[in-house]
Amino acid sequence: MRKLLSALILAGTATTAAAGGYVAPVVEPAPVVVQKSSSSSSIWIPIAILVLIGLAVSHHGDKGEY
């Protein structure tokens, strides 16, 4: 009886110890939050540059005669 009990305990611990294999941990990437800038504020800079270029070109040929 003693041998049978120790054989069962040994068999039970051996099967649970070798039941699985090595499982690599799965690392999920962190979510990236992208904030969208409003297009209404960023459009004013190119418009202002175009207006300034237009004013500079229009006054380039002007000799100050109004």
DSSP file (Angstrom, degrees, kcal/mol; ACC not computed):
  #  RESIDUE AA STRUCTURE BP1 BP2  ACC     N-H-->O    O-->H-N    N-H-->O    O-->H-N    TCO  KAPPA ALPHA  PHI   PSI    X-CA   Y-CA   Z-CA
    1    1 A M     >        0   0    0      0, 0.0     4,-2.3     0, 0.0     5,-0.2   0.000 360.0 360.0 360.0 -38.8    0.0    0.0    0.0
    2    2 A R  H  >  +     0   0    0      2,-0.2     4,-2.3     1,-0.2     5,-0.2   0.904 360.0  47.8 -67.3 -40.9    2.8    2.3    0.8
    3    3 A K  H  > S+     0   0    0      2,-0.2     4,-2.1     1,-0.2    -1,-0.2   0.879 111.6  51.0 -66.9 -38.4    4.5    1.7   -2.5
    4    4 A L  H  > S+     0   0    0      2,-0.2     4,-2.2     1,-0.2    -2,-0.2   0.909 111.0  48.0 -65.9 -42.0    1.3    2.2   -4.4
    5    5 A L  H  X S+     0   0    0     -4,-2.3     4,-2.3     2,-0.2    -2,-0.2   0.914 113.4  46.4 -65.6 -44.4    0.6    5.5   -2.6
    6    6 A S  H  X S+     0   0    0     -4,-2.3     4,-2.3     1,-0.2    -1,-0.2   0.848 111.7  52.5 -69.1 -32.0    4.1    6.8   -3.3
    7    7 A A  H  X S+     0   0    0     -4,-2.1     4,-2.5     2,-0.2    -2,-0.2   0.896 110.2  48.2 -68.1 -39.9    3.9    5.7   -6.9
    8    8 A L  H  X S+     0   0    0     -4,-2.2     4,-2.4     2,-0.2    -2,-0.2   0.906 112.8  47.7 -66.4 -41.5    0.6    7.5   -7.4
    9    9 A I  H  X S+     0   0    0     -4,-2.3     4,-2.2     2,-0.2     5,-0.2   0.926 114.0  47.1 -64.8 -44.5    2.0   10.7   -5.8
   10   10 A L  H  X S+     0   0    0     -4,-2.3     4,-1.9     1,-0.2    -2,-0.2   0.907 114.1  47.2 -64.0 -42.7    5.2   10.5   -7.9
   11   11 A A  H  X S+     0   0    0     -4,-2.5     4,-1.9     1,-0.2    -1,-0.2   0.881 111.5  51.8 -67.1 -38.1    3.2    9.9  -11.1
   12   12 A G  H  X S+     0   0    0     -4,-2.4     4,-1.5     1,-0.2    -2,-0.2   0.898 112.7  43.3 -66.6 -41.5    0.8   12.7  -10.2
   13   13 A T  H  X S+     0   0    0     -4,-2.2     4,-1.6     1,-0.2    -1,-0.2   0.838 112.3  53.8 -74.8 -31.3    3.5   15.3   -9.7
   14   14 A A  H  X S+     0   0    0     -4,-1.9     4,-1.5    -5,-0.2    -2,-0.2   0.886 108.9  47.7 -71.1 -37.2    5.5   14.2  -12.8
   15   15 A T  H  < S+     0   0    0     -4,-1.9     4,-0.2     1,-0.2    -1,-0.2   0.876 113.2  46.8 -73.6 -35.8    2.6   14.5  -15.1
   16   16 A T  H  < S+     0   0    0     -4,-1.5     3,-0.5     1,-0.2     4,-0.4   0.827 111.2  52.5 -74.7 -28.8    1.6   18.0  -13.9
   17   17 A A  H  < S+     0   0    0     -4,-1.6     3,-0.2     1,-0.2    -2,-0.2   0.859 120.4  32.3 -73.0 -34.4    5.2   19.2  -14.0
   18   18 A A  S  < S+     0   0    0     -4,-1.5    -1,-0.2     1,-0.1    -2,-0.2   0.186  90.2 103.0-106.4  16.2    5.7   18.1  -17.6
   19   19 A A  S    S+     0   0    0     -3,-0.5     2,-0.2    -4,-0.2    -1,-0.1   0.899  83.7  32.6 -69.2 -40.1    2.1   18.7  -18.8
   20   20 A G  S    S-     0   0    0     -4,-0.4     2,-0.2    -3,-0.2     3,-0.0  -0.455  73.8-137.4-106.3-178.9    2.8   21.9  -20.7
   21   21 A G        -     0   0    0     -2,-0.2     2,-0.4     1,-0.0    -1,-0.1  -0.604  46.8 -58.9-122.5-171.8    5.7   23.3  -22.5
   22   22 A Y        -     0   0    0     -2,-0.2     2,-0.6     1,-0.0    -1,-0.0  -0.594  50.3-165.7 -73.9 127.6    7.3   26.6  -22.7
   23   23 A V        -     0   0    0     -2,-0.4     3,-0.1    -3,-0.0    -1,-0.0  -0.965  17.3-132.5-117.5 117.8    4.9   29.3  -23.8
   24   24 A A        -     0   0    0     -2,-0.6     2,-0.1     1,-0.1    -2,-0.0  -0.445  30.6-107.4 -68.2 137.8    6.4   32.6  -24.8
   25   25 A P        -     0   0    0      0, 0.0     2,-0.7     0, 0.0    -1,-0.1  -0.433  28.2-131.8 -68.0 139.3    4.6   35.5  -23.2
   26   26 A V        -     0   0    0     -2,-0.1     2,-0.7    -3,-0.1    -3,-0.0  -0.828  19.0-164.0 -95.6 118.9    2.5   37.5  -25.7
   27   27 A V        -     0   0    0     -2,-0.7     0, 0.0     0, 0.0     0, 0.0  -0.908   6.9-153.2-105.9 116.3    3.1   41.2  -25.5
   28   28 A E        -     0   0    0     -2,-0.7     2,-0.1     1,-0.1    -2,-0.0  -0.695  24.1-110.8 -87.8 138.9    0.4   43.3  -27.1
   29   29 A P        -     0   0    0      0, 0.0    -1,-0.1     0, 0.0     3,-0.1  -0.377  35.1-106.7 -68.2 146.7    1.4   46.7  -28.4
   30   30 A A        -     0   0    0      1,-0.1     2,-0.1    -2,-0.1     0, 0.0  -0.471  40.2-102.6 -71.2 142.1    0.0   49.7  -26.6
   31   31 A P        -     0   0    0      0, 0.0     2,-0.6     0, 0.0    -1,-0.1  -0.419  31.4-138.9 -67.7 140.3   -2.7   51.5  -28.4
   32   32 A V        -     0   0    0     -2,-0.1     2,-0.6    -3,-0.1     0, 0.0  -0.887   9.5-152.2-104.2 124.6   -1.6   54.8  -30.1
   33   33 A V        -     0   0    0     -2,-0.6     2,-0.6     2,-0.0     0, 0.0  -0.859   8.7-162.9 -99.3 121.0   -3.9   57.7  -29.8
   34   34 A V        -     0   0    0     -2,-0.6     2,-0.5     2,-0.0    -2,-0.0  -0.907   6.5-150.8-106.3 122.8   -3.6   60.2  -32.7
   35   35 A Q        -     0   0    0     -2,-0.6     2,-0.5     1,-0.0    -2,-0.0  -0.812  11.4-140.2 -95.5 128.6   -5.1   63.6  -32.1
   36   36 A K        -     0   0    0     -2,-0.5     2,-0.2     1,-0.0     3,-0.0  -0.722  13.1-137.4 -87.9 129.2   -6.3   65.3  -35.2
   37   37 A S        -     0   0    0     -2,-0.5     2,-0.3     1,-0.1    -1,-0.0  -0.559  30.0-100.1 -82.4 152.2   -5.6   69.0  -35.4
   38   38 A S     >  -     0   0    0     -2,-0.2     4,-0.9     1,-0.1     3,-0.5  -0.534  23.3-146.7 -74.2 135.3   -8.4   71.2  -36.7
   39   39 A S  H  > S+     0   0    0     -2,-0.3     4,-1.1     1,-0.2    -1,-0.1   0.704  90.1  70.1 -76.0 -19.4   -7.8   72.1  -40.3
   40   40 A S  H  4 S+     0   0    0      1,-0.2     4,-0.4     2,-0.2    -1,-0.2   0.855 101.6  43.8 -69.4 -33.1   -9.4   75.6  -39.9
   41   41 A S  H  4 S+     0   0    0     -3,-0.5     3,-0.4     1,-0.2     4,-0.4   0.816 113.5  50.2 -81.3 -29.4   -6.5   76.9  -37.8
   42   42 A S  H  < S+     0   0    0     -4,-0.9     3,-0.3     1,-0.2    -2,-0.2   0.645 100.9  63.6 -84.4 -13.0   -3.8   75.4  -40.0
   43   43 A I  S  X S+     0   0    0     -4,-1.1     4,-1.5     1,-0.2    -1,-0.2   0.697  88.5  70.1 -82.5 -18.9   -5.2   76.8  -43.3
   44   44 A W  H  > S+     0   0    0     -4,-0.4     4,-2.5    -3,-0.4    -1,-0.2   0.823  89.9  60.1 -70.7 -30.4   -4.7   80.4  -42.3
   45   45 A I  H  > S+     0   0    0     -4,-0.4     4,-2.1    -3,-0.3    -1,-0.2   0.953 107.7  42.4 -66.4 -49.8   -0.9   80.3  -42.5
   46   46 A P  H  > S+     0   0    0      0, 0.0     4,-2.3     0, 0.0    -1,-0.2   0.882 114.9  51.9 -64.4 -34.7   -0.7   79.4  -46.2
   47   47 A I  H  X S+     0   0    0     -4,-1.5     4,-2.3     2,-0.2    -2,-0.2   0.922 109.6  49.0 -65.1 -42.8   -3.5   81.8  -47.0
   48   48 A A  H  X S+     0   0    0     -4,-2.5     4,-2.3     1,-0.2    -1,-0.2   0.883 110.6  50.9 -64.5 -38.0   -1.7   84.7  -45.2
   49   49 A I  H  X S+     0   0    0     -4,-2.1     4,-2.4     2,-0.2    -1,-0.2   0.920 110.6  48.7 -65.5 -42.9    1.6   83.8  -47.1
   50   50 A L  H  X S+     0   0    0     -4,-2.3     4,-2.3     2,-0.2    -2,-0.2   0.885 111.3  50.1 -64.0 -38.6   -0.2   83.9  -50.4
   51   51 A V  H  X S+     0   0    0     -4,-2.3     4,-2.5     2,-0.2    -2,-0.2   0.920 111.2  48.5 -65.6 -43.2   -1.8   87.2  -49.6
   52   52 A L  H  X S+     0   0    0     -4,-2.3     4,-2.3     2,-0.2    -2,-0.2   0.894 112.1  48.7 -65.1 -39.3    1.5   88.7  -48.6
   53   53 A I  H  X S+     0   0    0     -4,-2.4     4,-2.3     2,-0.2    -1,-0.2   0.911 111.6  50.7 -65.5 -41.0    3.2   87.5  -51.8
   54   54 A G  H  X S+     0   0    0     -4,-2.3     4,-2.2     1,-0.2    -2,-0.2   0.900 111.3  47.5 -63.0 -41.4    0.3   88.9  -53.8
   55   55 A L  H  X S+     0   0    0     -4,-2.5     4,-1.8     2,-0.2    -1,-0.2   0.898 111.6  50.5 -66.5 -40.0    0.6   92.3  -52.1
   56   56 A A  H  X S+     0   0    0     -4,-2.3     4,-0.5     1,-0.2    -2,-0.2   0.892 113.1  45.8 -66.2 -38.7    4.4   92.3  -52.6
   57   57 A V  H  X S+     0   0    0     -4,-2.3     4,-0.6     1,-0.2     3,-0.5   0.881 111.9  51.0 -71.4 -38.1    4.0   91.5  -56.3
   58   58 A S  H  < S+     0   0    0     -4,-2.2     3,-0.2     1,-0.2    -2,-0.2   0.833 114.5  42.8 -71.3 -30.8    1.2   94.0  -56.9
   59   59 A H  H  < S+     0   0    0     -4,-1.8    -1,-0.2     1,-0.2    -2,-0.2   0.481  94.5  83.0 -91.7  -3.0    3.2   96.9  -55.3
   60   60 A H  H  < S+     0   0    0     -4,-0.5    -1,-0.2    -3,-0.5    -2,-0.2   0.900  98.5  36.6 -67.9 -40.9    6.5   95.9  -57.0
   61   61 A G  S  < S+     0   0    0     -4,-0.6     2,-0.3    -3,-0.2    -1,-0.2   0.518  94.9 106.1 -89.3  -5.5    5.7   97.7  -60.2
   62   62 A D        -     0   0    0     -4,-0.2    -3,-0.0    -3,-0.1    -4,-0.0  -0.600  53.7-162.1 -79.7 131.8    3.9  100.6  -58.5
   63   63 A K        -     0   0    0     -2,-0.3    -1,-0.1     2,-0.1     3,-0.1   0.171  55.2 -93.2 -99.7  17.3    5.9  103.9  -58.4
   64   64 A G  S    S+     0   0    0      1,-0.2     2,-0.8    -5,-0.1    -2,-0.1   0.618  80.2 141.3  86.1  12.4    3.8  105.4  -55.6
   65   65 A E              0   0    0      1,-0.2    -1,-0.2     0, 0.0    -2,-0.1  -0.796 360.0 360.0 -91.7 111.8    1.4  107.2  -57.9
   66   66 A Y              0   0    0     -2,-0.8    -1,-0.2    -3,-0.1    -2,-0.0   0.375 360.0 360.0-110.4 360.0   -2.1  107.1  -56.5
